[in-house]
Amino acid sequence: MQMRPQIQLQAVIKALSDVVLPAIDPDNKLAIEQGKLSIGLLALLAQQLPVQFQFDCDELARLIATAGTLATDAQGGAGTQAAVAALNEATLVAGRCLDAARSSPADVEAQVRALRVATGTLISEVHRDGDAACQPKIQQTVLAMSKEQLLRDRSMMLMQGWEPDPKAVPPLAELLAR
């Protein structure tokens, strides 16, 4: 079970290239063509996925800059002025959004990994030389967090078909909204 889309895409591309495509009847040109197109699309997705967020932020920044110029240059009657006011409001909201997006998904993932390491180190040290009284509390905290994370992991991978009772796992959107 792998949750990172980049690794999932690589695994699917490899399986399609190494196993599925060679197994297609060589006389079935359409199936071979569609297999190659599918592999190509997955390869494109694998290339675009890591930069999609940055791409969107870049576009948003350029739209904000363009909106500022347009709002300054636009002259006209009540309709134009109302549109300028609406554009200024939308630009203000977009600017706040862009400011909030300064951390990239890669930054968040790196911090998740760093916090996992620091958390693991603390847990190891508490059980090595920590006060015995705090050890059960540390264990309870870690187990509670792990239980919640495992539930989210299982929900995220639900479509892979590993769950014996899929209906027992809440939808990911519901878990993330908590």
C-alpha positions in Angstrom: 0.0 0.0 0.0 1.6 3.2 -1.2 0.0 6.6 -0.6 2.3 9.0 -2.4 1.0 9.5 -5.9 4.4 9.9 -7.5 5.4 6.4 -6.4 2.0 5.0 -7.3 2.3 6.4 -10.8 5.8 4.9 -11.2 4.5 1.5 -10.2 1.6 1.6 -12.6 3.8 2.8 -15.5 6.3 0.0 -14.8 3.5 -2.7 -14.5 1.9 -1.5 -17.8 5.2 -1.3 -19.6 6.8 -4.5 -18.4 3.8 -6.8 -18.0 0.6 -5.6 -19.6 1.8 -4.1 -22.9 4.0 -7.1 -23.8 1.1 -9.4 -23.1 -1.2 -7.7 -25.7 -1.6 -9.6 -28.9 0.8 -8.0 -31.5 -2.0 -8.1 -34.1 -4.2 -5.9 -31.9 -2.7 -2.6 -33.0 -5.5 -0.5 -31.4 -4.9 -2.1 -28.0 -1.1 -1.6 -28.3 -1.6 2.0 -29.3 -4.0 2.7 -26.4 -1.7 1.0 -24.0 1.2 3.2 -25.1 -1.0 6.3 -24.9 -2.1 5.4 -21.4 1.6 4.9 -20.3 2.4 8.2 -21.9 -0.4 10.0 -20.1 0.6 8.5 -16.8 4.3 9.5 -17.4 3.0 13.1 -18.1 1.0 13.1 -14.9 4.1 11.9 -13.0 6.1 14.8 -14.4 3.4 17.4 -13.8 2.2 16.3 -10.4 5.2 17.7 -8.4 4.9 21.1 -10.0 1.1 21.5 -10.4 0.7 23.5 -7.1 3.6 25.8 -8.1 2.2 26.2 -11.6 -1.2 27.2 -10.1 0.4 29.7 -7.7 2.5 31.2 -10.5 -0.7 31.7 -12.6 -2.5 33.2 -9.7 0.4 35.7 -9.0 0.4 36.7 -12.7 -3.4 37.1 -12.7 -3.2 39.3 -9.6 -0.6 41.5 -11.2 -2.6 41.7 -14.4 -5.8 42.5 -12.5 -4.0 45.4 -10.8 -3.0 46.9 -14.1 -6.4 46.3 -15.6 -8.2 48.0 -12.6 -5.9 51.0 -12.9 -6.3 51.4 -16.6 -10.0 50.8 -16.9 -12.1 53.9 -17.4 -15.8 54.1 -18.1 -19.3 54.3 -16.8 -21.1 52.7 -13.9 -20.8 49.2 -15.4 -17.1 49.5 -15.8 -16.6 51.0 -12.4 -18.7 48.2 -10.8 -16.5 45.6 -12.7 -13.4 47.4 -11.4 -14.7 47.2 -7.8 -15.5 43.5 -8.2 -12.1 42.9 -9.8 -10.4 44.7 -6.9 -12.3 42.6 -4.3 -11.5 39.4 -6.1 -7.8 40.5 -6.4 -7.7 41.2 -2.6 -9.1 37.7 -1.8 -6.8 36.1 -4.3 -3.8 37.9 -2.8 -4.7 36.6 0.7 -5.0 33.1 -0.8 -1.6 33.3 -2.5 0.0 34.6 0.7 -1.5 31.6 2.6 -0.1 29.3 0.0 3.6 30.2 0.4 4.3 26.8 1.8 4.2 24.2 -0.9 2.9 20.7 -0.6 6.5 19.5 -0.7 7.3 21.8 2.2 4.4 20.3 4.2 5.5 16.8 3.3 9.0 17.6 4.4 7.7 18.9 7.7 5.6 15.8 8.2 8.7 13.7 7.8 10.8 15.9 10.1 8.2 15.9 12.8 7.9 12.1 12.5 11.7 11.8 13.1 11.7 14.3 16.0 8.6 12.5 17.5 10.2 9.1 17.2 13.4 10.4 18.8 11.5 11.8 21.8 9.5 8.6 22.2 12.7 6.5 22.2 14.4 8.8 24.7 11.4 8.9 27.0 11.5 5.1 27.1 15.3 5.0 27.5 15.7 7.6 30.3 12.4 9.3 30.9 10.4 9.3 34.0 8.4 6.1 34.3 5.3 8.1 35.3 5.2 9.9 31.9 5.8 6.8 29.8 2.1 5.6 29.8 0.9 9.1 28.9 3.4 9.2 26.0 2.2 5.8 24.9 -1.5 6.7 25.0 -0.9 9.9 23.1 1.0 8.1 20.3 -1.5 5.3 20.1 -4.4 7.8 19.8 -2.7 9.7 17.1 -1.7 6.5 15.3 -5.2 5.2 15.4 -6.6 8.4 13.8 -3.8 8.5 11.2 -4.3 4.8 10.3 -8.0 5.4 9.8 -7.2 8.2 7.3 -4.6 6.0 5.6 -7.1 3.2 5.2 -9.7 5.6 3.9 -7.3 7.1 1.4 -6.4 3.7 0.0 -10.0 2.4 0.1 -10.3 2.2 -3.7 -7.4 -0.3 -3.8 -9.7 -2.9 -2.4 -7.7 -4.1 0.7 -10.4 -3.5 3.3 -12.4 -6.6 4.2 -15.4 -4.3 5.1 -15.1 -1.0 3.1 -18.3 0.4 4.5 -16.8 0.3 8.0 -14.2 2.9 6.9 -15.5 6.5 6.8 -15.0 8.6 3.6 -11.8 10.5 3.6 -13.5 13.9 3.1 -15.5 13.2 6.3 -12.3 12.4 8.2 -10.4 15.4 6.9 -13.3 17.7 7.8 -13.2 16.7 11.5 
